[in-house]
């Protein structure tokens, strides 16, 4: 059998989403639009597994608890349900799938949880995958960290409405804000702990570079901003890095960026593509 015949007869990559909120639904929508034949949404974990969902393929199994992953022959579990879901589903995902993709990376501020998941991954041979999220890609920073890195500063700028319902509202008047306002500066660990819905991405830049406690994060509300902005600056033995992105917000959730969903689509496609980009 030729390599082409083997590829044609191979079964699709079987995915389980934990959560079917704005990000997961957007990923499913893009995958459907791209008609990727080598990927199957085999299961989705939701609170009400008995309720039908019109936006899922008829072949998708709805599950409610981690123990139901057993026997589903899942390749990749993608968490998109919020920080508590990482602890709840992580160990089972690593035992019953080849990889566990963590969108709510603020969970990794809990060192004990991360150590436990890493131990399980080593035991089972599975992998914990941190997607690039709203940053698109931080391969340059990850490569730079092979040599000593002196400093990493990650600045997150979003419109005031994107900070509604977070601790930012306790520091500044988001409704009356007339000019750009920096309301937080601290470590990536502190940012992700205090603003888990908006600053998950700070953990991504931290894990790519010099860690949760050395990476500095600045959070800004700007009434002139129309997109969710990220600027990552780093310096060290490799040289200097200065990367800026302005992401469109998800229409169904202004706290998240379209790029967050797109990065998951890219991760999924790279898992089955003959050419990895």
KAMOCOR-V389878 format. One record per residue. SS is DSSP state (@ for helix, = for strand, . for the rest). Layout:
((SS) (SS))
This chain:
((.) (.) (@) (@) (@) (@) (@) (@) (@) (.) (.) (.) (=) (=) (=) (=) (=) (=) (.) (.) (.) (@) (@) (@) (@) (@) (@) (@) (@) (@) (@) (@) (@) (@) (.) (.) (.) (.) (=) (=) (=) (=) (=) (=) (=) (.) (.) (.) (.) (.) (.) (.) (.) (.) (.) (.) (.) (.) (.) (.) (=) (=) (=) (.) (.) (@) (@) (@) (@) (.) (.) (.) (.) (.) (.) (=) (=) (=) (=) (.) (.) (.) (@) (@) (@) (@) (@) (@) (@) (@) (@) (@) (@) (@) (@) (@) (.) (.) (=) (=) (=) (=) (.) (.) (@) (@) (@) (@) (@) (.) (@) (@) (@) (@) (@) (@) (@) (@) (@) (@) (@) (@) (@) (@) (.) (.) (=) (=) (=) (=) (.) (.) (@) (@) (@) (.) (.) (.) (@) (@) (@) (@) (@) (@) (.) (.) (.) (.) (=) (=) (=) (=) (=) (=) (=) (=) (=) (=) (.) (@) (@) (@) (@) (.) (.) (.) (@) (@) (@) (@) (.) (.) (.) (.) (.) (.) (.) (.) (.) (.) (=) (=) (=) (=) (=) (=) (=) (@) (@) (@) (@) (@) (@) (@) (.) (.) (.) (.) (.) (@) (@) (@) (@) (@) (@) (@) (@) (@) (.) (.) (.) (.) (.) (.) (.) (=) (=) (=) (=) (=) (=) (.) (.) (.) (.) (.) (.) (=) (=) (=) (=) (=) (=) (=) (=) (=) (.) (.) (=) (=) (=) (=) (=) (=) (=) (=) (=) (.) (=) (=) (.) (.) (=) (=) (=) (=) (=) (@) (@) (@) (@) (@) (@) (@) (@) (@) (@) (@) (@) (@) (@) (@) (.) (.) (.) (.) (.))
